[in-house]
Amino acid sequence: MELLNVRELKIFCPDNRSLVHGISFSIQAGEWFALIGESGSGKSISAFSLADLLPNGLRREVRQITLSGQALTGLSKDELRNIRGTDIAYVFQDYQSAFTPYFTLGKQMDEVMQAHTGWSAAERRSRALRALAEVGLEGPEAYERYPFQLSGGQLQRAALALAMLMEPKLLIADEPTTALDAMSAATVLDLIARLKKDKGCAVLFITHDLRCVRRYADRVAIMQNGLIIESGEKKEVLDKPRETYTRNLLASVPPIHNVPRRLPVLGDELPEGEIFCAATANS
Ligand SMILES: Nc1ncnc2c1ncn2[C@@H]1O[C@H](COP(=O)(O)OP(=O)(O)OP(=O)(O)O)[C@@H](O)[C@H]1O
């Protein structure tokens, strides 16, 4: 069943320079959809624009955005804020920004539920504790902590608990592991996969990490210079890429075996055999 449908999304700078040139994609309920591409290709601003979170100055034009069939275009700021708090949730690379430093995690989680539900104080506390436990932050102790009292990995897990509180239909994760060490990153990825399965939400995952895409994604879209140049089932795109750019992107992943003398860079013309060797060595 289709969850999100985006048609002809364009994003412009204040001086009307085009940054995203009319991309279209859809995400099915419960699937992991990975948006991949080089830095600056427009992945983050495209994701931000879906629920009206574009940085000041950037402007969006779009023919259609629907979530479960409901149009997200033409909604008021309040209606969009409500959708952001309930149906669509974000986790970012900069996990610190999910929390204000002045209040405990518990208070901040409580505020989200107060804003969006009529649950009693006891119900809200019990749900916050459960959400924290689901990301491995046990008990009232985590609930009473301030953000600065947690490590980076713990804080990103807390941000995930906050994002999942209202059981969103779509979790948008923008490079959520980039600032974490390898162990914490693996924990956060496994958690997102588990929460996706348990709660049935879809994930729009923005990443440079092709190994993670191979492991978790169902479908992928490749972005280059503000356009989606290729998309489809993970296996189809990663094992039989149509575009030279996609082949070179895959070949740029350092292989574990058969290390080449020089890693290819985007723009190199590579024979197909070499590309598949590098890409599959990492799966
Ligand atoms: N507030 C802004 N004002 C002007 N240009 C911006 C602004 N934010 C982003 N851009 C430009 O939009 C383009 C796309 O940026 P975006 O952050 O979406 O890239 P990305 O693909 O997510 O890259 P990365 O993987 O490095 O995060 C870039 O050229 C960037 O410089």
The ligand as an SDF file (V2000), in Angstrom:
LIG
                    3D

 31 33  0  0  0  0  0  0  0  0999 V2000
   19.8790   27.1890    3.4050 N   0  0  0  0  0  0  0  0  0  0  0  0
   20.4300   27.0130    2.1960 C   0  0  0  0  0  0  0  0  0  0  0  0
   20.6270   28.0720    1.3680 N   0  0  0  0  0  0  0  0  0  0  0  0
   21.1780   27.9030    0.1450 C   0  0  0  0  0  0  0  0  0  0  0  0
   21.5470   26.7120   -0.3680 N   0  0  0  0  0  0  0  0  0  0  0  0
   21.3760   25.6230    0.4060 C   0  0  0  0  0  0  0  0  0  0  0  0
   20.8150   25.7150    1.7200 C   0  0  0  0  0  0  0  0  0  0  0  0
   20.7590   24.4580    2.2490 N   0  0  0  0  0  0  0  0  0  0  0  0
   21.2850   23.6390    1.3010 C   0  0  0  0  0  0  0  0  0  0  0  0
   21.6450   24.3270    0.2030 N   0  0  0  0  0  0  0  0  0  0  0  0
   22.2410   23.7800   -1.0120 C   0  0  0  0  0  0  0  0  0  0  0  0
   21.3630   22.7860   -1.5030 O   0  0  0  0  0  0  0  0  0  0  0  0
   22.1100   21.7340   -2.1230 C   0  0  0  0  0  0  0  0  0  0  0  0
   21.6350   20.4010   -1.5770 C   0  0  0  0  0  0  0  0  0  0  0  0
   21.9280   20.3410   -0.1700 O   0  0  0  0  0  0  0  0  0  0  0  0
   21.5780   19.0490    0.7130 P   0  0  0  0  0  0  0  0  0  0  0  0
   21.9320   19.3780    2.1160 O   0  0  0  0  0  0  0  0  0  0  0  0
   20.1920   18.6150    0.4240 O   0  0  0  0  0  0  0  0  0  0  0  0
   22.5900   17.9820    0.1160 O   0  0  0  0  0  0  0  0  0  0  0  0
   22.7740   16.4590    0.5210 P   0  0  0  0  0  0  0  0  0  0  0  0
   22.6170   15.6660   -0.7200 O   0  0  0  0  0  0  0  0  0  0  0  0
   21.8720   16.1210    1.6650 O   0  0  0  0  0  0  0  0  0  0  0  0
   24.2930   16.4780    0.9860 O   0  0  0  0  0  0  0  0  0  0  0  0
   24.9970   15.8010    2.2630 P   0  0  0  0  0  0  0  0  0  0  0  0
   25.0310   14.3510    1.9500 O   0  0  0  0  0  0  0  0  0  0  0  0
   26.3480   16.4430    2.2890 O   0  0  0  0  0  0  0  0  0  0  0  0
   24.1470   16.1330    3.4650 O   0  0  0  0  0  0  0  0  0  0  0  0
   23.5860   22.0180   -1.8540 C   0  0  0  0  0  0  0  0  0  0  0  0
   24.1460   22.5980   -3.0070 O   0  0  0  0  0  0  0  0  0  0  0  0
   23.5510   23.0400   -0.7310 C   0  0  0  0  0  0  0  0  0  0  0  0
   24.6480   23.9190   -0.8070 O   0  0  0  0  0  0  0  0  0  0  0  0
  1  2  1  0
  2  3  1  0
  2  7  2  0
  3  4  2  0
  4  5  1  0
  5  6  2  0
  6  7  1  0
  6 10  1  0
  7  8  1  0
  8  9  2  0
  9 10  1  0
 10 11  1  0
 11 12  1  0
 11 30  1  0
 12 13  1  0
 13 14  1  0
 13 28  1  0
 14 15  1  0
 15 16  1  0
 16 17  2  0
 16 18  1  0
 16 19  1  0
 19 20  1  0
 20 21  2  0
 20 22  1  0
 20 23  1  0
 23 24  1  0
 24 25  2  0
 24 26  1  0
 24 27  1  0
 28 29  1  0
 28 30  1  0
 30 31  1  0
M  END
$$$$
